[in-house]
Amino acid sequence: MKLTPEQRSQFDRDGYLFFPGHFTPEETRTLTEAVPDLYSRREAFNVREKGKDAVRTNFAAHLISEPFARLARHPRMVGPVTDLFEEEVYMHQFKINGKMAFEGDVWQWHQDYGTWLNDDLMPTERAMNVAIFLDDVSEYNGPLMFIPGSHKKGVVDAKHDLTTTSYPLWTVDHDLIRQLVDRAGGKDGGIVSPKGPAGSMILFHSCLVHASGSNLSPFNRVAVYLSLCAVSNHIRRFKRPEFIAQRDFTPIAMLPDDCLLKPYPVDTPWQHGLPESALQTSLDVIDEATTA
């Protein structure tokens, strides 16, 4: 899938692109039906909401579940990213965020690249987020909020918030958020929130400042978040476990476009549990010679 010149220009200006209904209901259903089994497992890759049993984030489903392993190789998802980077990409992170009805907590204002830089030593922001809705997303169930154009600021100052929610995050100060929103248009477009049916997709820049509120509605808002990184820009440190920050820098080999509807063979090496290596961490900087 190639982007048009107009789409490339919009991405450069706003830092994101929205594709409503990008995947069909049948394709999306294949993914949605695989979520309950993943969420039911009592393993480290499921981070639950603070003081609750509801799953906040499931990591590395592409190494556990065949439907998500196929999504990780889907040309409608991988193609636009490789097109923008003009380089092959690998999967840096794979999450299924479960902002469940009545229980889904906030995601504070942040940039994803800030975390990848501070924790993983990713050299530059040549990495991209892809969000795919598994539920309909409305104004009621905690949609993503973006500050258009905020990616142009590059990496901004952030503090490591270890207490607000069950998942640590490098968050952006409220005064800077006010400045960025004012610069983007204040009440007239300074914050945008793409909403649409299940199967919709968002591409957004790794420096785009974003957040989402809690889900007080009776409607789940489950979404897949795939973080693709240019192969030459791979992380240089394994401070976080491998199930959170992937260590396989092999370029993604795309499957045919109908891969969510047909059982193309894929590897799911962690389907029977996490290997011990997936839990190990290190503060050492990676020797470039070992990754060449």
N, C-alpha and C positions, 0 to 999 in steps of 0.2 A: 504493500500500500504506500503510495507516494503522496506527499502533501502538495497542495497547489501553492503558487507564489503568494496568493492572498492569505492562505493559512499560515505560511511561514512568516509573513509580515505581521499578522495578528499575534502569533506566538512571540515574536520579538518584542512587540509593543506591550502586550498584556501579561505574558508569562504563562499562558495556559490556552488550551483548545478544548472545546466541549463537543462531543459527538453523541447526541441523543439516540437511543435505540441502536447502538452500534452492533450489538449482538442480539440475535433473535430470541423470542421467549423460549423456544425449544433449546437453544444453546445455553441460555442462562439457567434454565431448569436443571440441566445436567450438572452445573456447578452448585446450585442451591441445594440440591438433594444430597450432595456429598458433605455439606457443612455439619449437620448434627453429629455424624460419627466422629469427625475431627474434634468438635467442641466437647464431646463426651469423655475424651481421653485425659487421664490424670498424669500428664507429662509436663516437663519444663516448657515445652513450646506453646502451651496455653497459659497466657497471663490473664488472671481474672480481675474483675473490678474490685476496688478497695473495699474489703469487708463484705463482699458478695460472692455468689457462686457464678454469676454471669461472666462469660468470656469477654474480655476487652480486646485481646489480640491473640490470634493464632499465627505462629511463625512456621515457615518452611513447608507449607502444604504441598508444594511442587515436588518435594522429595518423599512424600507420604501417600498422596492420593493421585490416582491416575488422571481423573478429570482436570485437576489443577496442574499436573505435570504437562498436560496437553495445552492448557491455557498459557503456560509459561513459554510455549513455543509457537504461539498463534501469530500468523503474519499480520493480522489486523491490529495487533498490539505491538509486536516487535518492529514491524516494518516502518511505521512513522518515526520511531525513535532512532533507528539506524539511519533513516533518511535525514533527520535533523543533524545528527552527529557526523554523518558521512564516515562512519566507522562501525565495526562490529561491536556488539555489546554482550555483557554477561549479566547474570542475575545477582545483584548485590543483596537484595532483601525481598522477601515474599511474605506478605501479611494478609490475613483475613480479619478485618476489624469488625467486631460485633457490637455495634451500638444498639443494645437490646432495649425493647420496649420498657419504659419506666426506670431502667437501671443503667443505661449507657451514660457514662460520665463524660466530662468535657475533655477536649484536647486543647491545651493552652496555645496561645499564639507562638509560632515557631517557624524556623526554616529547617528542612530536613538536611540540607547540606551542612548546616552548623553542627549537627550531631555526627555526621559522617566525617567531618574534618576533625572535630575534637576527640571523638572516640576511636575512629578507625584510621585516621591519617590518610584520608582520600585526598590526593593532591589538588584537584581543581573541581569545579562544579559541573564537570562533563558527566553528569548523571541525571536521570529523568525519573519522575514519578508517573505512574499510570494508575488511575483509579477506575474500577469497574463496578457499577452498582449491581448487587444481587437482589436488592429490594427497590421498590419505587422510593424515590427520595423527594420529600416535600419540605416546606418550611417548618413542619411540625416535628420531624424526627431527627433533628440534629445534623443538618446538611453541612458540608464543607463551606467555609468562608475564605475568600481570597482577597488580598489587597492588590488590585491590578497594577502592574508595573513595578512592584516592590522588589522584584528580582534584579532590577537595574542597580540597586544599592550594593549588590554583592553581599558578602558575609557581614552581618550586623552583630553588634554586641549581644550576648545572651548569657543567662545564668542557668546553672544546673539545678532544676527543680526536682528534688527527690521525695517530696512529701505530699504534693497536692493530690496526685492520683497514684494508682498502683504501678505506673510505668514512668521511670525517670526521663526527663525531657529537658533539652536546652531551650529555654523560653526567652521571649523578647519582652523588654521592659514596656510598661503601659504608655509612658511618655513618648517613646519612639513609635509605638503603634499609632498614637494620635497624630504624630507628624506624618507618618506614611499615609494614613487614611486621608488627612487633609490634602496632601500633595496629589493623591489619586482622585480627588473630587469631593471629599467630605461626604455629606448626605446625598450628593448626586453622583453615585457610582464609586465612592471610595472603598466600598466593600461590595463584593459580588458573591453570589451563592448559586452555582449551577444546580438545577433540579430537573429531574426527569424520570422516565420509567426504568425499571430493572433492565440491565443490558446496556445502559448508557456508559460512555467512557470519557474520562478527562485525562489529558496529558498536561502535566504542569512542571515548571522549572524547579530545580532543586533548591534555588534561593528564593522562590516565591513565598512570602510570608502568609501563613494560613492557620486556621483554627476550626473548631466546631464546638457548639454548645451541647449541653446534656440532652438526652432524649426523654422527655417527660410524656411523650405520646404513647398510645397503645400499639404503635407500629414499629417493628424492627427496622433497623437501617444497617444491614450487613453489606460490606463492600470489600473487594479485593484491592490491595495496594501492592503494585509491583515496582520495584526500584531497579532500573536498568542503568548500568554504568559502562562507559566506553572502556574497552579492554585495556587500552594503554593507561587508563586512569584508575586502575585497581587499587584497593586499599593497601596500606603499608604496615598495618599493625592489627593483631588479633586480640585486642583488649576485650572484645565482647565475644560470647560463645558463637560457634559457627552457625547454630540454628537461627541466630539473629542477623549476623553479618557474614555472608557466604564467603568461602575461601577457594572456591573453584572458579577460576577466571576464564574458563573455556568459553569461546563465543557461542551464543545460542544458535542452534541449527533449527530453522523454522520448519514446521509441519505444513501440510496442505491446509487450505482455508476451511475445509469441512472437518477439522480435527476434533471439534467438540461433539460431533455427531457420529463419528466412526472410530472404532477402537484401534487407532494406530498404536504400535508398541512404544512404550516409554519406560524408563527406569524409575523406580520408586524405592531407593535403597533404605529409607528410614521407615518403611511402612510397618515394621514390627517393633519399632522403638528406636530411640536415639542412641547412636553409638557413643561410647565414652569420649571419643575425640570431639564430638559436637559440643561438649560442655567445657572443654579445656580452653583456657585463655592465656595470653602472654602480653607483656608490655614491650617486648623486643620489637625493633623495627625490622621488617622483612628484608632479607638480602636479595637484591635485585637479580643476582645470578641464579637464584633458585627458582625464579618465576619466569625466566626467559624461555 
